[in-house]
Amino acid sequence: MATRCRRRGGNLYGVLAGDTVSVTTAIAGVPASNGRMPAGQYGIHATGLAGAEAGNYALSPENFGAPGLPLSRSGQLTVLPRSLQRAMDPGSLSITYGDTLPQLRLTGGVLPGDEVFMTNVVVPTQVQGLPVLDGRDTALSTSLAVARIATCRG
């Protein structure tokens, strides 16, 4: 009896229960660094079949993706940006004019081999109820810059 099997790389329809078959794919424009793909969108295409019983099957529009989906139609792979966690010493949330801005620090989310630089930026914001000369106060904001460091192994 044919069953729908979810395999790495896509869905196959018509594969017999117990058979080991998977779709092989190619991803267009992959500038992988350290084995990772940068955040963005990439075209993905079926290129063939793999697995112990792959020789018993043919990749056709009837058994790839969904019934009737043409093989020439590409899918899309989306790699989302990774979230970073940052923290500030609670005692440094208030400063006096002329003091150095408190530094935020990253507490998680950076992968080995990546370098992330955080820059403090002062952004004027309206603060109600504070008697200040020009009616404005400043708030601390941060911006992140991510650099990918490639390692070559010989």
N, C-alpha and C positions, 0 to 999 in steps of 0.2 A: 504494500500500500504506500503510495506517495504521500509525503508530509512536507509541510513548509518548515525549513530549517533555517534558523538564524545563525549565520557564520560570520566570522571576522571578515570585514571588507564588503559585506552586503548581504542581502537576503536571497536565498535560492528557493525556487519552487520546483517541485517534482523530484526531489532527491529522496531515495528510499531510506526509511528509518534504519539507522545503524551504519550507513555509508558515511565515510569521511571525505567531504568535498567542500572546498571553499573557493570564493571568488578572489582572483588576484587583481589588483588595481594599480593604476598609475596616477600620480598626482602632478598636474601641470604646474610648472614654474616653482618648484620647491627649492628655496634657498636654505636648506637645513644647515644649522650650525650647532655643533655639540650634540648632534642627533635630535635637535628640536627644531620645529618650524616656527617662524615668527608669527605673531598674531596677524590675522588677515583672512581672506577668502581665496580658495583655490579650487580649480576644476578637478574633478575626479572621474576616471573612466575605467570600465571593466576591461581587463586585458586577457583574461583566460581563467582556467580552473586549476586548482591544486588539491592534493590529498590522495590517499591510497586508492580511492575508487574514481578519481577524476577522469581517467581514460574511458570510463563507461558513460560519460555524459558529454553533451555539446552545449556550449554557451550560445543561447539564442534568445530572441525577444520573448519567447514563451516561458523561459525558466529563469530569467534574471530580473531583479527589481520587483516588478509586479506584472501580472499577465498583460501582454500587449505593449509593454514599455520598450521602445526601440533601443538597441544597444548604442546607437550613435548619440543618443541623448546623454549628456554628461550630468553628473551630479555635482554637488557643491559641498566642499569641506570648509567649515568655519573654525578657525583657531581663535579662541577668545583671549584677551589680555589677562594675565594672572594678577590676582589681587595681592596687594602688599599691606601688611599691618604696620602701623607706626604708632609711636607713643611719645609722650612728653612728661618730664618730671612734673607732678602736680604742683609742687612748690614754686615752679617757675612760670605759672600761668599769668602772673601779674608782674610787670616791670615798671621801673621809674624812667622818665625821660633821660636818655643818655646811656641807659644800661644796654649791654649786649643782648641781642635777641636770644631767647632760649632755643636750644637745638632739639629738633625732633630726632628720633632714632627709629630705624626699622627694627621690628621685633619678629618678623616672620614673612614668609612668602618668596624670598629670593632663592633661586635655585643655584646649586653649585656650578661654578663657571661663569655666572652672570655677575656683573657689577651694577649696582644701582646707586645713583648719587641723588641726594635730596638737598634742595636749596630753599632756604627760608626767604619769603618775599613779604614785605609789608604792604598791605592793601588798605586804603582808606575806607572806613565804613561808618555809617551814621549810627551813633549811639545815643539813645534817648535818656534824658535825665542827668547827663554828665555836663557840668559847666566847663566847657573847653573854649578856647579863644575863637576858633573858626567854626564851631559847631560840629566838628568831626573828630573822631578818634581813630586809632589804627587797630587793625586786627592782624594776627599772625596767620599767614597762609603758607602752604608749601607747594613746591612743584617737584616732580620726580623726573629724572633722566635715566634711562636704562641703556646700558652698554653691554653688548654680548661679546664675551672674550672667547675666541676660538683657540682650542688647544690642538697642537699637532703632535701626533704620536708616531714615532718612527718605528 
